[in-house]
């Protein structure tokens, strides 16, 4: 198994197709990592806050033990949409990475013989 396949789970939907002119074309498709991230649950408040490097406790976002950034809703509205999307995507890819790690530990098909993990 290639190093890329080990970290991404390999291609989720590989394919070989012929164009009209008869020349074959192949593509790897999206990876299992991408597929798992796309289908991951919506991140929760604690996951998002943690991914931002903060702590969520008693309804507040904390940058350290003594500094509250306010309630989650206020903090969430204070950051740009682009940052919100990035935090959500980071959590989803962290979930996908965890899924692949467990798959590698528990599935005998996930090995160095080139077999796909799913």
C-alpha positions as CSV (number, residue, x, y, z in Angstrom):
1,X,0.0,0.0,0.0
2,X,1.4,3.4,-0.9
3,X,2.0,6.0,1.8
4,X,-0.7,8.1,0.3
5,X,-3.2,5.2,0.5
6,X,-2.2,4.6,4.2
7,X,-3.0,8.2,5.1
8,X,-6.1,8.7,2.9
9,X,-7.5,5.2,2.9
10,X,-7.0,5.0,-0.9
11,X,-9.5,5.9,-3.6
12,X,-13.1,5.7,-2.6
13,X,-14.4,5.5,-6.2
14,X,-11.6,4.7,-8.6
15,X,-12.6,4.2,-12.2
16,X,-11.5,3.5,-15.7
17,X,-13.6,5.0,-18.5
18,X,-13.1,5.3,-22.2
19,X,-13.7,8.6,-24.0
20,X,-15.7,8.6,-27.2
21,X,-12.5,8.4,-29.2
22,X,-11.6,5.1,-27.5
23,X,-8.6,6.3,-25.5
24,X,-8.8,5.0,-21.9
25,X,-8.8,7.5,-19.1
26,X,-8.5,6.6,-15.4
27,X,-8.9,8.6,-12.3
28,X,-8.4,7.9,-8.7
29,X,-11.6,9.5,-7.5
30,X,-12.0,11.0,-4.0
31,X,-10.2,9.3,-1.1
32,X,-11.8,7.4,1.7
33,X,-10.6,10.2,4.0
34,X,-12.5,12.8,1.9
35,X,-15.6,10.7,1.8
36,X,-15.5,10.1,5.6
37,X,-15.0,13.9,6.2
38,X,-17.9,14.8,3.9
39,X,-20.2,12.4,5.7
40,X,-19.0,13.2,9.3
41,X,-21.6,14.5,11.7
42,X,-21.9,18.2,12.2
43,X,-19.2,19.2,14.8
44,X,-20.4,20.0,18.3
45,X,-19.6,23.2,20.2
46,X,-16.8,21.6,22.3
47,X,-15.2,20.1,19.2
48,X,-15.2,23.4,17.3
49,X,-13.9,25.4,20.3
50,X,-11.2,22.8,20.9
51,X,-10.1,22.9,17.3
52,X,-9.8,26.7,17.6
53,X,-7.4,26.1,20.5
54,X,-9.8,27.2,23.3
55,X,-11.8,25.5,26.0
56,X,-15.6,25.3,26.4
57,X,-16.8,25.2,30.0
58,X,-20.0,26.2,31.6
59,X,-21.4,27.7,28.4
60,X,-18.3,29.9,27.9
61,X,-15.4,29.9,25.6
62,X,-12.1,30.3,27.4
63,X,-8.7,31.2,26.0
64,X,-7.0,30.2,29.2
65,X,-8.1,29.5,32.8
66,X,-8.8,33.1,33.6
67,X,-9.9,34.7,30.3
68,X,-13.4,34.1,29.1
69,X,-14.2,35.1,25.5
70,X,-17.9,35.0,26.3
71,X,-20.7,32.6,25.5
72,X,-20.2,30.4,22.5
73,X,-22.9,32.1,20.4
74,X,-21.2,35.5,20.9
75,X,-17.8,34.1,20.1
76,X,-19.1,32.2,17.1
77,X,-20.7,35.4,15.7
78,X,-17.5,37.3,16.2
79,X,-15.4,35.3,13.8
80,X,-15.6,35.4,10.0
81,X,-17.6,32.8,8.0
82,X,-14.3,31.6,6.4
83,X,-12.9,30.8,9.8
84,X,-16.1,29.1,10.8
85,X,-16.0,26.9,7.7
86,X,-12.3,26.1,8.3
87,X,-12.9,25.0,11.9
88,X,-15.8,22.8,10.8
89,X,-13.7,21.2,8.1
90,X,-10.8,20.6,10.4
91,X,-13.0,18.8,12.9
92,X,-14.5,16.7,10.1
93,X,-11.1,15.7,8.8
94,X,-10.0,14.9,12.4
95,X,-13.0,12.6,12.6
96,X,-12.1,11.0,9.3
97,X,-8.5,10.5,10.4
98,X,-9.7,8.8,13.6
99,X,-11.9,6.5,11.6
100,X,-9.0,5.5,9.3
101,X,-6.8,4.9,12.4
102,X,-9.3,2.6,14.0
103,X,-9.8,0.9,10.6
104,X,-6.1,0.3,10.3
105,X,-6.0,-1.2,13.8
106,X,-9.1,-3.5,13.5
107,X,-9.6,-4.5,9.9
108,X,-7.4,-7.3,8.5
109,X,-8.0,-6.0,5.0
110,X,-6.2,-2.8,5.8
111,X,-2.6,-4.0,5.3
112,X,0.5,-3.5,3.3
113,X,-0.5,-5.9,0.5
114,X,-2.3,-3.1,-1.4
115,X,-5.8,-4.1,-0.3
116,X,-8.3,-1.2,0.0
117,X,-9.5,-0.6,3.6
118,X,-13.2,-0.8,2.9
